[in-house]
Amino acid sequence: MAHVVHETHLEIVNRLKRAEGHLHKTIAMIQAGRTCLDLAQQLHAIERAVAAAKKTLIHDHIDHCLAHAADGEPDEARQAVSEFKEITKYL
């Protein structure tokens, strides 16, 4: 399938930038000797931001790429199903 940019990609980038900010803050907190509770909270925020980005990406793929392929040629539909099977390992 061709590389396609969907409107949700901006949302995904924003979520990943948020995770990046949390990651930088967490590193600084470790270096500053912050408490384990503070660090755990930051790490949890990173996990949530990355998980939300992944969920948005996969839902977008299902909503747009698979739906488009289902209306296309049989070879394109088979390729989309194959790609979907591959992407499900990241759920």
VEXMI-177791 format. One line per field, with one value per residue: x, y, z of N, C-alpha, C in turn. Coordinates in nm, 3 decimals, always signed. Atoms other than C-alpha are relative to their C-alpha. Layout:
# VEXMI-177791
n_u <- X	...
n_v <- Y	...
n_w <- Z	...
ca_u <- X	...
ca_v <- Y	...
ca_w <- Z	...
c_u <- X	...
c_v <- Y	...
c_w <- Z	...
***
This chain:
# VEXMI-177791
n_u <- +0.084	-0.074	-0.008	+0.108	+0.005	+0.138	+0.012	-0.035	-0.145	-0.039	+0.034	-0.098	-0.126	+0.014	-0.006	-0.138	-0.077	+0.032	-0.077	-0.141	-0.017	+0.001	-0.123	-0.109	+0.022	-0.030	-0.146	-0.046	+0.043	-0.090	-0.129	+0.015	+0.023	+0.140	+0.051	+0.049	+0.140	+0.002	-0.049	+0.102	+0.109	-0.046	-0.009	+0.139	+0.045	-0.065	+0.068	+0.135	-0.009	-0.040	+0.112	+0.106	-0.046	+0.010	+0.143	+0.050	-0.056	+0.061	+0.141	-0.001	-0.030	+0.121	+0.107	-0.026	-0.074	+0.074	+0.126	-0.033	-0.042	+0.117	+0.071	-0.092	-0.028	-0.024	-0.141	-0.017	+0.069	-0.083	-0.116	+0.046	+0.025	-0.132	-0.059	+0.076	-0.045	-0.132	+0.012	+0.068	-0.096	-0.035	+0.115
n_v <- -0.118	-0.125	-0.079	-0.097	-0.081	-0.022	-0.116	+0.039	+0.004	-0.116	+0.035	+0.101	-0.072	-0.078	+0.094	+0.046	-0.113	-0.006	+0.109	-0.042	-0.098	+0.075	+0.078	-0.091	-0.041	+0.115	+0.012	-0.108	+0.033	+0.105	-0.063	-0.090	+0.081	-0.006	+0.122	+0.106	-0.028	-0.102	+0.063	+0.094	-0.079	-0.048	+0.115	+0.037	-0.100	+0.034	+0.120	-0.036	-0.081	+0.088	+0.092	-0.075	-0.022	+0.129	+0.029	-0.090	+0.044	+0.126	-0.028	-0.073	+0.097	+0.079	-0.085	-0.054	+0.085	+0.124	-0.034	-0.036	+0.121	+0.087	-0.051	+0.002	+0.124	+0.115	+0.005	-0.105	+0.047	+0.105	-0.068	-0.071	+0.101	+0.046	-0.107	-0.006	+0.111	-0.036	-0.111	+0.045	+0.046	-0.114	-0.038
n_w <- +0.000	+0.007	-0.123	-0.005	-0.121	-0.041	-0.089	-0.137	-0.017	-0.079	-0.139	-0.042	-0.021	-0.123	-0.112	-0.013	-0.052	-0.143	-0.061	+0.005	-0.107	-0.126	-0.007	-0.036	-0.139	-0.085	-0.006	-0.087	-0.136	-0.049	-0.025	-0.115	-0.119	-0.043	-0.063	+0.087	+0.029	+0.106	+0.123	+0.046	+0.058	+0.130	+0.091	+0.033	+0.098	+0.128	+0.052	+0.044	+0.122	+0.110	+0.025	+0.067	+0.138	+0.070	+0.017	+0.104	+0.128	+0.042	+0.031	+0.126	+0.105	+0.021	+0.054	+0.133	+0.093	+0.027	+0.067	+0.138	+0.071	+0.019	+0.117	+0.114	+0.073	-0.089	-0.044	-0.099	-0.121	-0.060	-0.059	-0.120	-0.103	-0.042	-0.081	-0.125	-0.081	-0.050	-0.097	-0.123	-0.102	-0.083	-0.084
ca_u <- +0.000	+0.112	+0.223	-0.075	-0.093	-0.421	-0.557	-0.497	-0.122	-0.095	-0.271	-0.031	+0.271	+0.138	+0.091	+0.444	+0.586	+0.405	+0.566	+0.902	+0.857	+0.768	+1.073	+1.311	+1.154	+1.187	+1.555	+1.611	+1.415	+1.632	+1.947	+1.808	+1.740	+1.360	+1.151	+1.052	+0.686	+0.749	+0.944	+0.675	+0.412	+0.619	+0.687	+0.315	+0.244	+0.495	+0.333	-0.015	+0.092	+0.263	-0.028	-0.275	-0.066	-0.051	-0.425	-0.503	-0.272	-0.420	-0.780	-0.700	-0.554	-0.866	-1.103	-0.930	-0.685	-0.889	-1.215	-1.052	-0.896	-1.227	-1.372	-1.071	-0.925	-0.902	-0.520	-0.536	-0.786	-0.563	-0.264	-0.466	-0.576	-0.217	-0.100	-0.379	-0.272	+0.081	-0.028	-0.239	+0.074	+0.121	-0.220
ca_v <- +0.000	+0.354	+0.583	+0.795	+1.082	+1.097	+1.387	+1.186	+1.183	+1.535	+1.414	+1.118	+1.345	+1.570	+1.270	+1.150	+1.497	+1.495	+1.159	+1.298	+1.589	+1.349	+1.137	+1.433	+1.545	+1.194	+1.177	+1.513	+1.395	+1.083	+1.292	+1.527	+1.239	+1.268	+1.010	+0.678	+0.780	+1.091	+0.886	+0.618	+0.884	+1.029	+0.686	+0.610	+0.934	+0.830	+0.487	+0.639	+0.892	+0.627	+0.382	+0.652	+0.731	+0.363	+0.318	+0.621	+0.497	+0.146	+0.271	+0.512	+0.228	+0.019	+0.308	+0.432	+0.188	-0.129	+0.038	+0.182	-0.152	-0.333	-0.113	-0.168	-0.447	-0.801	-0.785	-0.459	-0.610	-0.914	-0.687	-0.483	-0.796	-0.918	-0.583	-0.584	-0.928	-0.794	-0.479	-0.675	-0.807	-0.457	-0.442
ca_w <- +0.000	-0.066	+0.214	+0.313	+0.559	+0.748	+0.951	+1.270	+1.205	+1.348	+1.664	+1.682	+1.645	+1.921	+2.153	+2.080	+2.142	+2.477	+2.555	+2.449	+2.690	+2.972	+2.887	+2.901	+3.229	+3.373	+3.285	+3.453	+3.757	+3.788	+3.763	+4.029	+4.266	+4.272	+4.454	+4.305	+4.329	+4.120	+3.866	+3.847	+3.780	+3.496	+3.346	+3.362	+3.173	+2.904	+2.868	+2.841	+2.576	+2.363	+2.405	+2.300	+1.991	+1.898	+1.950	+1.735	+1.459	+1.453	+1.466	+1.184	+0.982	+1.032	+0.956	+0.644	+0.493	+0.535	+0.436	+0.124	+0.031	+0.074	-0.200	-0.429	-0.635	-0.488	-0.480	-0.287	-0.043	+0.012	+0.075	+0.326	+0.513	+0.521	+0.655	+0.914	+1.035	+1.073	+1.260	+1.511	+1.680	+1.818	+1.985
c_u <- +0.088	+0.000	-0.106	+0.008	-0.146	-0.006	+0.035	+0.151	+0.050	-0.028	+0.102	+0.134	-0.006	+0.008	+0.145	+0.092	-0.025	+0.080	+0.148	+0.029	+0.003	+0.131	+0.118	-0.012	+0.037	+0.151	+0.058	-0.036	+0.090	+0.135	-0.004	-0.030	-0.143	-0.047	-0.048	-0.146	-0.012	+0.042	-0.104	-0.115	+0.039	+0.007	-0.139	-0.056	+0.059	-0.070	-0.138	+0.004	+0.036	-0.113	-0.113	+0.038	-0.014	-0.146	-0.060	+0.048	-0.070	-0.147	-0.012	+0.024	-0.124	-0.106	+0.024	+0.062	-0.077	-0.131	+0.024	+0.036	-0.118	-0.079	+0.084	+0.008	+0.026	+0.144	+0.026	-0.066	+0.082	+0.122	-0.039	-0.026	+0.132	+0.066	-0.071	+0.044	+0.135	-0.010	-0.063	+0.097	+0.043	-0.115	+0.026
c_v <- +0.124	+0.071	+0.110	+0.076	+0.029	+0.118	-0.035	-0.002	+0.120	-0.025	-0.099	+0.067	+0.081	-0.088	-0.046	+0.112	+0.016	-0.108	+0.035	+0.100	-0.068	-0.078	+0.088	+0.044	-0.114	-0.019	+0.107	-0.028	-0.107	+0.061	+0.093	-0.076	+0.005	-0.136	-0.101	+0.022	+0.103	-0.059	-0.096	+0.073	+0.050	-0.115	-0.046	+0.096	-0.029	-0.119	+0.035	+0.079	-0.085	-0.097	+0.071	+0.028	-0.128	-0.034	+0.085	-0.044	-0.127	+0.020	+0.073	-0.095	-0.084	+0.083	+0.041	-0.099	-0.128	+0.028	+0.034	-0.125	-0.092	+0.041	-0.010	-0.136	-0.115	-0.009	+0.104	-0.040	-0.107	+0.061	+0.070	-0.097	-0.053	+0.103	+0.011	-0.114	+0.032	+0.107	-0.046	-0.051	+0.113	+0.047	-0.034
c_w <- +0.000	+0.135	-0.007	+0.132	+0.028	+0.096	+0.144	+0.023	+0.080	+0.148	+0.056	+0.029	+0.129	+0.124	+0.023	+0.051	+0.149	+0.074	+0.004	+0.112	+0.137	+0.017	+0.041	+0.146	+0.095	+0.015	+0.093	+0.146	+0.061	+0.037	+0.122	+0.128	+0.053	+0.049	-0.105	-0.038	-0.112	-0.134	-0.059	-0.065	-0.139	-0.101	-0.042	-0.105	-0.138	-0.063	-0.055	-0.131	-0.120	-0.035	-0.074	-0.146	-0.081	-0.028	-0.111	-0.138	-0.050	-0.035	-0.132	-0.116	-0.032	-0.071	-0.145	-0.097	-0.033	-0.072	-0.146	-0.081	-0.028	-0.123	-0.127	-0.067	+0.098	+0.050	+0.109	+0.132	+0.071	+0.068	+0.130	+0.114	+0.054	+0.091	+0.134	+0.093	+0.062	+0.110	+0.131	+0.106	+0.092	+0.088	+0.144
***
